Amino acid sequence: MTQTTTPAIFLEALHQEMQQTHYGQEPAELYEPIRYIMSLGGKRMRPLLTLLGAYLFADDWQKAVRPAIAVEVFHNFTLMHDDIMDQAPLRRGQPTVHEKWNHNIAILSGDVMLVNAYELLLNVETDRLKRVLSRFNRTAAEVCEGQQFDMNFESRWDVTEAEYLDMIRLKTSVLLGFALELGGLIAGADEMATNLLYEGGVNIGLGFQLKDDLLDVYGDPAKFGKQVGGDIIANKKTFLLIEALQKANGPLRSELTDWLSRTEFDKAEKVKAVTGIYDQLGIRELTEERINDYFARGLASFRQLPVDPARKALLIDFTEQLIARES
């Protein structure tokens, strides 16, 4: 490829292949929900990272397209099942699968999506397939472990910072790491390089999740894309709340625990009050520092990759653009 290669070229390749990907036909109730959730869009960040990872080491990055789609199918499978567990009514502004159909259909369609992900991964060359499947299996199990930890935390008020960071690493970050690692594995990168891709992706993923926590409180509603303060209203265990619970003392702690214990309250008043507590404790600055640290670690891993600087710059530039987004 020439130096004119851009993420847009990879996105177009993904779009074209996804348009041609068939998940099954009958019974329609089983397969239509899959086509529906896959049509809802999203950033397609994970499969794009797989293609960027492959392009670092090989000109024929196109052979990574169908395995990259496997990552996106798996990601959407987890969203379909998470929405059931969270009883979420909307996904990307549209009704969730269990709302549009029903819970049983959403469970079964999600199961088939996992099968489809394996089918797509079979496009990996035979001599690399075992390694890819082994890493995918470990990642898939870790994502489920993270979801279970997240559910466990709902009934706990003693969640530590370390526990929370490990939960988001498992639930969201390891799949970003695998997406990049997969590209390297498909392109024949050595173990040192694939480890750098994986670690870089995990750290970037941790930064993204902490930034999401931060934007839920301090984001611009017009850019954030969802209700600011939603985590505060729901008493969701986020990095900010966990840090506040650990740092608050005296009257501030009493005020915070009072808001957390209320079952009836004015939403806007609660968001303003808890945000004020965060301000007094310096939680925003602490979170921003941690976010920047994870992003710096991730980019440092990418910069260590022993590849053509122009190709490496494509990955780094794209990552920096993602970091700068506020939605």
C-alpha positions as CSV (number, residue, x, y, z in Angstrom):
1,M,0.0,0.0,0.0
2,T,1.1,3.6,-0.5
3,Q,1.3,6.3,2.1
4,T,-2.1,7.5,1.1
5,T,-3.6,4.6,3.2
6,T,-6.0,6.1,5.7
7,P,-8.4,4.7,8.3
8,A,-11.2,5.6,5.9
9,I,-9.9,3.0,3.4
10,F,-10.1,0.3,6.2
11,L,-13.6,1.5,7.2
12,E,-14.8,1.2,3.7
13,A,-13.4,-2.3,3.4
14,L,-15.2,-3.3,6.6
15,H,-18.4,-1.7,5.5
16,Q,-18.4,-3.5,2.2
17,E,-17.6,-6.9,3.8
18,M,-20.2,-6.4,6.5
19,Q,-22.8,-5.7,3.9
20,Q,-22.0,-9.1,2.3
21,T,-21.8,-11.0,5.6
22,H,-24.7,-13.5,6.1
23,Y,-25.6,-14.7,9.6
24,G,-28.4,-17.1,8.6
25,Q,-31.9,-16.9,7.2
26,E,-34.4,-19.2,8.9
27,P,-36.1,-19.0,11.3
28,A,-36.3,-15.2,10.7
29,E,-36.9,-14.5,14.4
30,L,-33.4,-15.9,15.2
31,Y,-31.5,-14.0,12.5
32,E,-33.3,-10.8,12.0
33,P,-32.2,-9.5,15.5
34,I,-28.6,-10.1,14.5
35,R,-29.0,-8.1,11.3
36,Y,-30.8,-5.4,13.3
37,I,-28.1,-4.9,16.0
38,M,-25.3,-5.0,13.4
39,S,-27.0,-2.3,11.4
40,L,-27.2,0.1,14.3
41,G,-23.7,1.4,13.5
42,G,-21.3,2.4,16.2
43,K,-17.7,3.5,15.8
44,R,-16.5,0.2,14.5
45,M,-13.4,1.0,16.5
46,R,-12.4,-2.6,17.3
47,P,-12.4,-4.1,13.8
48,L,-10.7,-0.9,12.5
49,L,-7.9,-1.4,15.1
50,T,-7.5,-5.0,13.9
51,L,-6.9,-3.8,10.3
52,L,-4.5,-1.1,11.6
53,G,-2.7,-3.8,13.5
54,A,-2.4,-5.9,10.4
55,Y,-1.3,-3.1,8.2
56,L,1.7,-2.4,10.5
57,F,3.3,-5.7,9.4
58,A,1.8,-6.6,6.0
59,D,0.7,-5.1,2.7
60,D,-2.1,-7.7,2.4
61,W,-4.1,-6.4,5.3
62,Q,-7.3,-7.3,3.5
63,K,-6.9,-10.9,4.8
64,A,-7.7,-9.5,8.3
65,V,-11.1,-8.0,7.2
66,R,-13.3,-11.0,8.0
67,P,-11.5,-11.9,11.3
68,A,-11.9,-8.2,12.2
69,I,-15.6,-8.4,11.6
70,A,-15.6,-11.4,14.1
71,V,-14.4,-9.0,16.8
72,E,-17.3,-6.6,16.0
73,V,-19.9,-9.5,16.0
74,F,-18.6,-10.6,19.3
75,H,-18.7,-7.1,20.7
76,N,-22.3,-6.7,19.6
77,F,-23.2,-10.1,21.1
78,T,-22.0,-8.9,24.5
79,L,-24.0,-5.7,24.1
80,M,-27.1,-7.7,23.2
81,H,-26.8,-9.8,26.4
82,D,-25.7,-6.9,28.6
83,D,-28.8,-5.0,27.5
84,I,-30.9,-7.9,28.8
85,M,-29.1,-7.9,32.1
86,D,-29.3,-4.1,32.5
87,Q,-32.9,-4.0,31.3
88,A,-31.8,-1.3,28.9
89,P,-34.5,0.1,26.6
90,L,-32.2,1.7,24.0
91,R,-29.0,0.9,22.2
92,R,-27.5,3.7,20.0
93,G,-30.8,5.5,20.2
94,Q,-32.9,2.6,19.0
95,P,-34.9,-0.1,20.9
96,T,-32.8,-2.9,22.2
97,V,-33.3,-6.4,20.8
98,H,-35.1,-7.7,23.9
99,E,-37.4,-4.7,23.7
100,K,-38.1,-5.0,20.0
101,W,-38.5,-8.8,20.1
102,N,-38.3,-10.4,23.6
103,H,-35.8,-11.7,26.1
104,N,-35.7,-15.3,24.9
105,I,-35.1,-14.2,21.3
106,A,-32.3,-11.8,22.4
107,I,-30.6,-14.6,24.4
108,L,-30.7,-17.1,21.5
109,S,-29.8,-14.6,18.8
110,G,-26.8,-13.6,20.9
111,D,-25.8,-17.2,21.2
112,V,-25.8,-17.5,17.4
113,M,-23.7,-14.3,17.2
114,L,-21.0,-16.0,19.2
115,V,-21.1,-18.9,16.8
116,N,-20.8,-16.5,13.9
117,A,-17.8,-14.9,15.4
118,Y,-16.0,-18.2,15.5
119,E,-17.1,-18.9,11.9
120,L,-15.5,-15.6,10.8
121,L,-12.3,-16.3,12.7
122,L,-11.9,-19.5,10.6
123,N,-10.7,-17.2,7.8
124,V,-7.4,-16.9,9.6
125,E,-4.6,-18.9,8.0
126,T,-4.3,-22.4,9.4
127,D,-0.8,-22.0,10.8
128,R,-2.0,-19.0,12.9
129,L,-5.5,-20.1,13.7
130,K,-4.8,-22.1,16.9
131,R,-3.0,-19.1,18.5
132,V,-5.8,-16.7,17.4
133,L,-8.6,-19.0,18.8
134,S,-6.7,-19.5,22.0
135,R,-6.3,-15.8,22.6
136,F,-9.9,-15.1,21.5
137,N,-11.2,-17.8,24.0
138,R,-9.3,-16.2,26.9
139,T,-10.5,-12.7,25.9
140,A,-14.1,-13.8,25.6
141,A,-14.0,-15.5,29.1
142,E,-12.4,-12.3,30.6
143,V,-15.2,-10.1,29.2
144,C,-17.7,-12.3,30.9
145,E,-15.7,-12.2,34.1
146,G,-15.7,-8.4,34.0
147,Q,-19.5,-8.3,33.5
148,Q,-19.9,-10.6,36.5
149,F,-17.7,-8.4,38.6
150,D,-19.6,-5.4,37.5
151,M,-22.9,-7.0,38.6
152,N,-21.3,-8.1,41.9
153,F,-20.4,-4.4,42.6
154,E,-24.0,-3.3,42.4
155,S,-24.6,-4.6,45.9
156,R,-21.3,-3.5,47.4
157,W,-20.2,-0.2,48.8
158,D,-16.6,-1.2,49.6
159,V,-15.4,-1.6,46.0
160,T,-11.8,-0.6,45.9
161,E,-10.0,1.4,43.1
162,A,-7.9,-1.7,42.2
163,E,-11.1,-3.9,42.0
164,Y,-12.8,-1.3,39.8
165,L,-9.8,-0.9,37.4
166,D,-9.5,-4.7,37.1
167,M,-13.2,-5.0,36.3
168,I,-13.1,-2.4,33.5
169,R,-9.9,-4.0,32.2
170,L,-11.8,-7.3,31.8
171,K,-15.1,-5.9,30.7
172,T,-14.0,-3.5,28.1
173,S,-10.2,-3.1,27.7
174,V,-9.1,-6.6,26.9
175,L,-11.2,-6.7,23.8
176,L,-9.5,-3.6,22.5
177,G,-6.2,-5.2,23.2
178,F,-7.2,-8.4,21.5
179,A,-8.5,-6.5,18.4
180,L,-5.0,-5.0,17.9
181,E,-3.2,-8.2,18.8
182,L,-5.4,-10.1,16.3
183,G,-4.2,-7.9,13.5
184,G,-0.6,-8.5,14.4
185,L,-1.1,-12.3,14.7
186,I,-2.8,-12.4,11.3
187,A,0.1,-10.5,9.7
188,G,2.7,-12.7,11.3
189,A,4.1,-10.3,13.8
190,D,6.4,-11.8,16.5
191,E,5.5,-12.2,20.1
192,M,7.1,-9.0,21.3
193,A,5.2,-6.9,18.8
194,T,1.8,-8.6,19.5
195,N,2.4,-8.1,23.2
196,L,3.0,-4.4,22.6
197,L,-0.1,-4.2,20.6
198,Y,-2.2,-5.9,23.3
199,E,-0.8,-3.9,26.2
200,G,-1.2,-0.7,24.2
201,G,-4.8,-1.5,23.5
202,V,-5.6,-2.5,27.0
203,N,-4.2,0.8,28.4
204,I,-6.0,2.9,25.8
205,G,-9.2,1.0,26.7
206,L,-8.7,1.8,30.4
207,G,-8.3,5.4,29.5
208,F,-11.4,5.4,27.4
209,Q,-13.6,3.9,30.2
210,L,-12.3,6.3,32.8
211,K,-12.9,9.2,30.3
212,D,-16.5,7.9,29.9
213,D,-16.9,8.0,33.7
214,L,-15.6,11.5,33.7
215,L,-17.7,12.8,30.8
216,D,-20.8,11.3,32.4
217,V,-20.4,14.0,35.1
218,Y,-18.4,16.8,33.4
219,G,-19.2,16.3,29.7
220,D,-21.0,18.6,27.4
221,P,-24.5,17.1,26.8
222,A,-24.5,18.1,23.2
223,K,-21.2,16.2,22.6
224,F,-21.5,13.3,25.1
225,G,-24.5,11.8,23.4
226,K,-26.4,10.8,26.5
227,Q,-27.7,12.3,29.8
228,V,-24.9,13.9,31.8
229,G,-25.2,12.8,35.4
230,G,-26.8,9.5,34.7
231,D,-24.3,7.6,36.7
232,I,-24.8,9.9,39.7
233,I,-28.6,9.5,39.5
234,A,-28.2,5.7,39.3
235,N,-25.6,5.4,42.1
236,K,-23.4,3.6,39.6
237,K,-20.0,2.5,40.9
238,T,-17.6,4.6,38.8
239,F,-14.0,5.6,39.3
240,L,-15.2,9.0,40.5
241,L,-17.7,7.7,43.1
242,I,-15.2,5.1,44.4
243,E,-12.5,7.7,44.8
244,A,-15.0,10.1,46.5
245,L,-16.1,7.4,49.0
246,Q,-12.5,6.7,49.9
247,K,-11.5,10.3,50.3
248,A,-14.6,12.0,51.8
249,N,-14.6,12.6,55.6
250,G,-16.7,14.4,58.1
251,P,-19.6,16.5,56.7
252,L,-18.7,15.8,53.1
253,R,-19.0,12.0,53.7
254,S,-22.2,12.4,55.5
255,E,-23.6,14.5,52.7
256,L,-22.5,12.0,50.0
257,T,-23.8,8.9,51.8
258,D,-27.1,10.8,52.4
259,W,-27.5,11.3,48.7
260,L,-26.6,7.7,47.9
261,S,-29.2,6.4,50.4
262,R,-32.1,8.5,49.2
263,T,-34.8,6.7,47.2
264,E,-36.7,9.8,46.3
265,F,-34.9,13.0,45.1
266,D,-34.8,15.7,42.5
267,K,-32.4,14.4,39.8
268,A,-30.9,17.7,38.9
269,E,-30.4,18.6,42.6
270,K,-28.6,15.3,43.2
271,V,-26.4,15.7,40.2
272,K,-25.4,19.2,41.3
273,A,-24.8,18.2,44.9
274,V,-22.7,15.1,44.2
275,T,-20.7,17.0,41.5
276,G,-20.0,19.7,44.0
277,I,-18.7,17.0,46.4
278,Y,-16.4,15.7,43.6
279,D,-15.2,19.3,43.0
280,Q,-14.3,19.8,46.7
281,L,-12.4,16.5,46.8
282,G,-10.5,17.1,43.5
283,I,-11.9,14.0,41.9
284,R,-12.0,15.5,38.4
285,E,-8.3,16.3,38.5
286,L,-7.5,12.9,39.9
287,T,-9.5,11.2,37.2
288,E,-8.0,13.3,34.4
289,E,-4.5,12.5,35.7
290,R,-5.2,8.7,35.7
291,I,-6.8,8.9,32.2
292,N,-3.7,10.8,30.8
293,D,-1.5,8.2,32.4
294,Y,-3.2,5.3,30.7
295,F,-3.3,7.0,27.3
296,A,0.4,7.8,27.7
297,R,1.2,4.2,28.5
298,G,-0.8,3.0,25.5
299,L,0.9,5.3,23.1
300,A,4.3,4.5,24.5
301,S,3.7,0.8,23.7
302,F,2.7,1.7,20.1
303,R,5.8,3.9,19.7
304,Q,8.0,0.9,20.7
305,L,6.7,-1.2,17.8
306,P,9.6,-2.2,15.4
307,V,7.8,-1.2,12.2
308,D,7.8,1.3,9.4
309,P,7.4,4.8,11.0
310,A,4.7,5.9,8.5
311,R,2.6,2.9,9.3
312,K,3.1,3.3,13.0
313,A,2.1,7.0,12.7
314,L,-1.2,5.9,11.2
315,L,-2.1,3.9,14.3
316,I,-0.8,6.6,16.7
317,D,-2.6,9.4,14.9
318,F,-5.9,7.5,14.8
319,T,-5.5,6.7,18.5
320,E,-4.9,10.3,19.3
321,Q,-8.0,11.3,17.4
322,L,-10.0,8.8,19.4
323,I,-8.5,10.1,22.7
324,A,-9.6,13.7,21.7
325,R,-13.2,12.7,21.1
326,E,-15.8,13.8,23.7
327,S,-18.5,11.3,22.8
